[in-house]
């Protein structure tokens, strides 16, 4: 991998983590067409490091909320009832993905990254987006227990490359009655524990040849690019999600899936 390829992939990760088009799926597609001669398992760890930069950007954006939630854990007497409720909702919503991820890790399950699998995942996401927009009501002002459970279940599907995590969470929020803006904000914050867990898994499972395949210069180029891209797109999309629906992204994913299937 070249220096500029790492910068491009970092930018792509930051942009597509929040655009509901699946960052893992877009990275896999880009890596396929860049014709990188790197083992899929090693590329997956590189993608995890790119996600860690997104994690850092999210912690910066939501620093006040993160600080409040740390009080719930380390200084509960100083936390508010609202913070404790929010912590519980996050824990409920993140549990299915962590549980399924732990099973995959324990069984050494390798995520499918072939173009046919990505196309199927893109079509699944597109169908989910259309359905959630059709049933959207927006009558729920805040995340409740039912919404947290539904978001958590649909988010777990996003462990598979090509299924959008942010899109799945927003869709679940729309099904539960949340506005698109509130669903997006909860989805973006929910990425923090999920990406943190994935980063921890990646560090623990570094291939022996990882440093040889990805020298520090290449790795940090991707990470820095991903951080600034994530910082921009997260804040930008939080502002515009109230005005745009998931339908344009569903159409994009259908066209991309068709292109991948025809390419085969």
C-alpha positions in Angstrom: 0.0 0.0 0.0 1.3 3.4 -0.9 1.2 6.6 1.2 -1.5 8.2 -0.9 -3.6 5.0 -0.9 -3.5 5.1 2.9 -4.6 8.7 2.9 -7.5 7.9 0.5 -8.7 5.0 2.5 -8.5 7.0 5.7 -10.6 9.8 4.1 -13.1 7.2 2.8 -13.5 5.6 6.3 -14.2 9.0 7.9 -16.7 10.0 5.3 -18.6 6.7 5.0 -18.7 5.9 8.7 -21.4 8.5 9.0 -22.9 8.5 5.6 -25.3 5.5 5.6 -23.4 3.5 3.0 -21.3 1.2 5.2 -17.7 2.3 5.8 -16.5 -1.3 6.0 -18.2 -2.2 2.8 -16.9 0.9 1.0 -13.4 0.2 2.3 -13.6 -3.4 1.1 -14.8 -2.3 -2.4 -12.0 0.3 -2.6 -9.3 -2.1 -1.5 -10.6 -4.6 -4.1 -10.4 -2.1 -6.9 -7.0 -0.8 -5.7 -5.9 -4.4 -6.2 -4.0 -4.5 -3.0 -1.9 -7.6 -2.6 -2.6 -8.0 1.1 -4.3 -10.8 3.0 -7.9 -10.0 3.8 -7.4 -10.6 7.5 -4.5 -8.2 7.6 -6.5 -5.5 5.6 -9.3 -6.0 8.2 -6.9 -5.0 11.0 -5.8 -1.9 9.0 -9.4 -1.0 8.7 -9.8 -1.3 12.4 -7.0 1.2 13.0 -8.8 3.6 10.6 -11.9 3.2 12.7 -9.9 4.0 15.8 -9.3 7.5 14.4 -13.0 7.8 13.9 -13.4 6.8 17.6 -11.0 9.6 18.6 -13.0 12.1 16.5 -16.3 11.0 18.1 -14.9 11.3 21.6 -13.9 14.9 20.8 -17.3 15.7 19.4 -19.2 14.2 22.2 -16.7 15.0 24.9 -19.3 16.5 27.3 -21.6 13.4 27.0 -18.6 11.0 27.4 -17.4 12.9 30.5 -20.9 12.7 32.0 -21.1 8.9 31.3 -17.7 8.3 33.0 -19.2 9.9 36.1 -21.9 7.2 36.0 -19.2 4.5 36.2 -16.5 6.1 38.4 -18.5 8.7 40.4 -22.1 7.7 40.4 -23.1 10.0 43.2 -22.0 13.0 41.0 -24.0 11.8 38.0 -27.6 12.8 37.2 -30.6 10.6 36.7 -30.7 11.6 33.0 -27.0 10.5 32.6 -27.7 7.1 34.3 -30.7 6.5 32.1 -28.7 7.4 29.0 -25.9 5.0 30.1 -28.4 2.2 30.5 -29.8 2.9 27.0 -26.3 2.8 25.5 -25.5 -0.4 27.3 -28.7 -2.0 26.0 -28.2 -0.8 22.5 -24.6 -2.0 22.3 -25.1 -5.4 23.9 -26.3 -7.3 20.8 -23.3 -6.2 18.7 -20.8 -7.0 21.4 -22.3 -10.4 22.0 -22.3 -11.3 18.3 -18.8 -9.9 17.9 -17.6 -12.0 20.8 -19.0 -15.1 19.2 -17.3 -14.3 15.9 -14.0 -13.6 17.7 -14.2 -16.8 19.7 -14.9 -18.9 16.5 -12.3 -17.1 14.4 -15.1 -16.2 11.9 -13.7 -14.3 9.0 -16.1 -11.6 7.6 -17.0 -12.1 4.0 -15.5 -9.4 1.8 -16.1 -10.8 -1.7 -18.0 -8.5 -4.1 -21.1 -10.7 -4.2 -21.4 -10.6 -0.4 -20.9 -6.9 -0.4 -23.6 -6.4 -3.1 -26.1 -8.5 -1.0 -25.3 -6.5 2.1 -25.8 -3.2 0.1 -29.2 -4.4 -1.1 -30.2 -5.4 2.4 -29.3 -1.9 3.7 -31.2 -0.3 0.8 -34.3 -2.3 1.6 -34.1 -1.4 5.3 -33.7 2.3 4.4 -36.8 2.3 2.2 -38.9 0.4 4.7 -37.9 2.6 7.7 -38.7 5.8 5.7 -42.1 4.4 4.7 -43.0 3.6 8.4 -41.3 6.7 9.9 -43.6 8.7 12.2 -41.2 10.9 14.3 -43.6 11.1 17.2 -41.1 9.9 19.8 -39.1 12.8 21.3 -36.4 10.8 23.1 -34.8 7.3 23.0 -36.8 4.9 25.2 -36.2 1.2 26.1 -38.0 -0.1 23.1 -36.0 2.1 20.7 -32.7 1.2 22.4 -33.4 -2.5 22.0 -34.5 -2.2 18.3 -31.4 0.0 17.5 -29.2 -2.6 19.2 -30.6 -5.5 17.3 -30.4 -3.8 13.9 -26.9 -2.5 14.6 -25.6 -6.0 15.2 -26.2 -6.7 11.5 -23.6 -4.1 10.7 -20.9 -6.4 11.8 -21.1 -7.7 8.3 -19.2 -5.5 5.7 -21.7 -3.8 3.5 -24.4 -3.3 6.1 -24.3 0.3 7.2 -24.0 0.7 11.0 -25.2 4.3 11.1 -27.9 3.6 8.5 -29.1 0.5 10.5 -29.3 2.5 13.7 -31.1 5.5 12.1 -33.6 3.0 10.4 -34.2 1.4 13.8 -34.8 4.8 15.3 -37.3 5.7 12.6 -39.1 2.3 13.1 -39.3 3.2 16.8 -40.8 6.6 16.1 -37.7 8.8 16.6 -37.0 11.8 14.3 -34.2 11.3 11.8 -32.1 13.9 13.6 -32.4 12.3 17.1 -31.9 8.8 15.7 -28.7 10.0 13.9 -27.3 11.6 17.1 -27.9 8.4 19.1 -26.4 6.3 16.3 -23.3 8.4 16.1 -22.7 8.3 19.9 -23.4 4.6 19.9 -20.4 4.1 17.5 -18.0 5.0 20.4 -18.3 1.7 22.4 -18.7 -0.4 19.3 -15.6 1.0 17.6 -13.7 0.9 21.0 -14.4 -2.8 21.3 -13.4 -3.5 17.6 -10.2 -1.5 18.2 -9.3 -3.6 21.3 -10.0 -6.8 19.3 -7.7 -5.5 16.4 -4.8 -4.7 18.8 -5.1 -8.1 20.4 -5.1 -9.9 17.0 -2.3 -8.1 15.2 -0.8 -10.4 12.6 2.9 -11.0 13.1 3.8 -9.4 9.8 1.5 -6.3 10.3 4.4 -3.9 10.9 6.1 -5.1 7.7 3.0 -4.8 5.6 2.0 -1.4 7.1 5.1 0.7 8.1 4.4 3.5 10.7 4.4 6.2 7.9 1.6 4.4 6.0 -0.4 3.5 9.1 -0.3 7.0 10.6 -1.2 8.6 7.2 -4.4 6.6 7.1 -5.2 7.3 10.8 -4.7 11.0 10.6 -6.7 11.2 7.3 -9.5 9.2 8.9 -9.5 11.4 12.0 -10.0 14.7 10.2 -12.4 13.2 7.7 -14.5 11.8 10.6 -14.4 15.1 12.4 -15.8 17.0 9.4 -18.4 14.5 8.2 -19.8 13.7 11.7 -20.5 17.3 12.5 -21.7 18.1 9.0 -24.1 15.2 8.8 -25.5 15.8 12.3 -26.7 19.2 11.0 -28.2 18.0 7.7 -29.9 14.7 8.7 -33.0 16.6 9.7 -33.4 17.7 6.1 -32.5 14.6 4.1 -34.0 11.1 4.1 -32.3 7.7 3.7 -33.8 7.2 0.3 -31.0 8.8 -1.8 -28.5 6.5 0.0 -30.7 3.5 -0.6 -30.7 4.3 -4.3 -26.9 4.7 -4.3 -26.4 1.3 -2.7 -28.7 -0.4 -5.2 -26.7 1.1 -8.1 -23.4 0.1 -6.4 -24.7 -3.4 -5.7 -25.7 -3.7 -9.4 -22.3 -2.5 -10.5 -20.5 -5.1 -8.3 -22.7 -7.9 -9.6 -22.2 -6.9 -13.2 -18.4 -6.6 -12.6 -18.4 -10.2 -11.7 
